[in-house]
Amino acid sequence: MEEKLKSQQVLSTNPVHVGEVASLVRVLRSVMKDQKSSPEKIALTTKAICDQCGINLPENFVEKKSPDGQFFLIGFKPE
C-alpha cells in the first residue's frame, strides 16, 4: 500500500505538458457528450482537470445557467 502511495506521489510531481492535458480534455469531452452531459458539467470537469495540472483558468470559465422557468410540481393539476 505504501509503495502505491509513493508511486502516485511521483506521478503527481512530474510536470504535465499542455498538449497532454488538451488531449485528455478532448477525450473526456467526447465521452461526456456521448453520455448527454450538460455543457456546464463538461466545463466543470475541464476546469477541475486544468486545476489539477496547474493550469489556471479564469473564475468565470464555467457559466452557470439559470433555470429556464419551467418547473414541474408533483401533484399540481392546472385548471
C-alpha positions in Angstrom: 0.0 0.0 0.0 2.8 2.4 0.9 4.5 1.7 -2.5 1.3 2.5 -4.3 1.1 5.9 -2.5 4.7 6.7 -3.3 4.2 5.9 -7.0 1.1 8.2 -7.0 3.2 11.0 -5.4 5.9 10.6 -8.1 3.3 10.8 -10.8 1.7 13.8 -9.4 5.0 15.7 -9.1 6.0 15.1 -12.8 5.4 18.2 -15.0 2.4 17.9 -17.3 2.6 19.1 -20.8 -0.2 21.3 -22.0 -0.7 19.2 -25.1 -1.3 16.1 -23.0 -3.9 17.9 -20.9 -5.6 19.2 -24.1 -5.8 15.6 -25.4 -7.2 14.4 -22.2 -9.8 17.1 -22.2 -10.8 16.3 -25.8 -11.3 12.7 -25.0 -13.3 13.3 -21.8 -15.4 16.0 -23.6 -16.3 13.5 -26.3 -17.2 10.8 -23.8 -19.3 13.3 -21.8 -21.1 14.5 -24.9 -21.9 10.9 -25.8 -23.4 10.5 -22.3 -25.5 13.6 -22.9 -23.8 15.6 -20.1 -24.7 19.2 -19.8 -22.3 21.9 -21.1 -21.9 23.1 -17.5 -20.8 19.7 -16.3 -18.3 19.4 -19.2 -16.9 22.9 -18.3 -16.7 21.9 -14.6 -14.8 18.7 -15.5 -12.4 20.7 -17.8 -11.7 23.2 -15.1 -11.1 20.5 -12.4 -8.6 18.8 -14.7 -6.8 22.0 -15.5 -6.7 22.9 -11.8 -5.1 19.5 -11.0 -2.5 20.1 -13.7 -1.6 23.6 -12.6 -3.3 25.3 -15.5 -5.2 28.3 -14.2 -8.5 29.1 -16.0 -10.5 32.2 -15.2 -13.1 32.0 -12.5 -15.9 32.8 -15.0 -14.8 29.8 -17.2 -17.9 27.8 -16.1 -21.1 29.7 -16.9 -23.9 28.9 -14.5 -27.2 28.6 -16.4 -30.2 29.9 -14.6 -33.3 27.6 -14.7 -35.5 28.3 -17.8 -38.5 28.9 -15.6 -40.3 25.7 -16.3 -40.8 23.6 -13.2 -42.9 20.5 -12.7 -44.8 20.4 -9.5 -45.7 16.9 -8.3 -49.4 16.8 -7.6 -50.2 20.1 -9.3 -53.1 20.0 -11.7 -53.6 23.0 -13.9 -57.2 24.1 -14.4 
